[in-house]
Amino acid sequence: MHFLFTSFLRPFSKKNLCFLFVLLHFISFAQQQETKANGKISGRIVDSISGKPVEYATISLVLQENDKVVNGTTTDENGLFKLNHIADGTYKMLIYFVGYKTGTKSSIAIDKNNSTISLGNIKLINQQTTLKEVVVEGEKSIIESKIDKIVYNADK
């Protein structure tokens, strides 16, 4: 085996082998750059009723096929968000914020022809819970201890 390998390399000089190695290295580097994740998704999260921005909402980007989380961010004080360095594929975006129902945006496709996507305003539905009437009842204790005296409540 060693003999076959050395006999194969004999016609090449060290200089040519070095050049060949560098050339192969640059070709593999160029292929890696082509497959590099360069997709971008942006948008704005707003309240569905008031239209005001939802500050610091949590956004998760998951693969549509298996719900594996691949990227995430939070919104800024204007409700804006950006997700960068996204590989080609089909994704689902989940939006979380306390007091709101979880928002979902499905079938977001990133590919070579469509690498930058702007989702515009995404409305989150407020999940308010209305409580019934609350009555607070309390009773005075029969004996109260104060700093300089003990008070006996006769009405008890």
N, C-alpha and C positions, 0 to 999 in steps of 0.2 A: 504494500500500500504506500509506504514511504517512497519507494522507488518510483512509482507512478506519479506521485505528486511532484517530486523533484525533477523528473524528466519533463513534466508539463511546464514547469516554470523556467527551465534552462534557456529557452529562446528569449525570455524577457530580461532586460537589464534591471538593476536595482532602481535606476531612475524611472524606467517605464512602470515598474511595479508600484513605486511610490505615487506616480501620477495616476495610475489606475485606481489605487486605493482612495486618493483624494477625490477623484471624479465620482466614484461610487458613494462616497460619503456625502458629497453635495447633492447627488440625485436623491438619496434617501432623505436628506434634510428638506429638499423641495417638495417631496411627496408628503412629508409630515406637515409642512406649511399649508398645503392644499386641503388637507383633512382637518385643519385646525378649526375649532369651534368659534365661529364669528357671528352667530345670530344675535339679534337684539330685540327685546320686547319692552315697550313702554306704555304708559297709560296714567289714568288718574282715578282715584277712588273717591266717590262722593256719596252723601246721604241721599236715599231715594226720595225723601219728602222735601227736605230743605234745599238740597243741591249743594250744601256746604261740603268742603273737603273733609275727609276722614284722616286725621293725622295719626301717623305711626301704626297703621294697620299692617298686619303681617301677611306676606305673600309667599306662597310656596309654589314652585313649578315642578310638576311631576310628569313622568312619562305616561301617556294615555294608556298604553298596553298593560302596564303592571303596577302603576301607582308608586313607582320609585321616585323619591325626591331627588332632583338633580340641581336645583338652584333655588334661591330665595332672597328676599329683601324686605324692607319696611318702607312705607310711604313717608315722605317728608311733611313739613308743616302745611304744605299746599295740596297734600293728597297725591303727589306725583311719585312715580316709581320707574326704575329702569333695571332691566335684567340684561346682563352682557355675557358674552362668551358661551353662547348656547349652541350645541351641536345640532346637526340636521336631525329632524324627527317630528313626531306629532306629540303635543303636550296638552296638559290640562293645568289650569291655574286655580289655586284655592286661596281665598282671601278671608282672613280671620280678624275680628275685632270684638272686644267685649261689648255686649248689648246689641249686637247685630247677628243676623243669620249668616252662616258661612256662605260666601259668594263663590260661584264656580263659573269658569270660562273654559269650555271644552274645544277640542279640535283646532288647536293652534299649531299650524304646520310651518316649520322652518326648513328651508332648502336653499340650494344655490341661487335660485331665481327669486326667492322671497325670504331674504335673510333679516330684514328689518321690518318689524310689525308694530304699528301704533294702534292700541285698542281703544283709544279715546276715553270718555268717561264711563266708568263702571259703577253702577248704582248698588249700594248695599242696603238691604231692607232692615230697618230698625225693629228689634224684637223687644217691645216694651211689655212689661208685666204689670197689670194694674192690681193693686192690693185692695181688699175689702176694708171696711171700716175697722180701725184699731182702737180699742178701749184700754187705757192704762189705769189700773186701780192700785191704790196703795193704802196702807193703814199705818197710823202712828203707833209707835210702841207705847206701852203703858208707862214705862219708866225710861227717861232720857238722862243720860249722864253728860253734863256740861263741865267746863273747866273748874268752875268754883261752886257748883251746886248740883243736886239731883232733883229733877222735875218729875212729879207724879201727875199723869194726865187723868183727871177725874172723870172725863166723859167716857172712858173705857171701863 
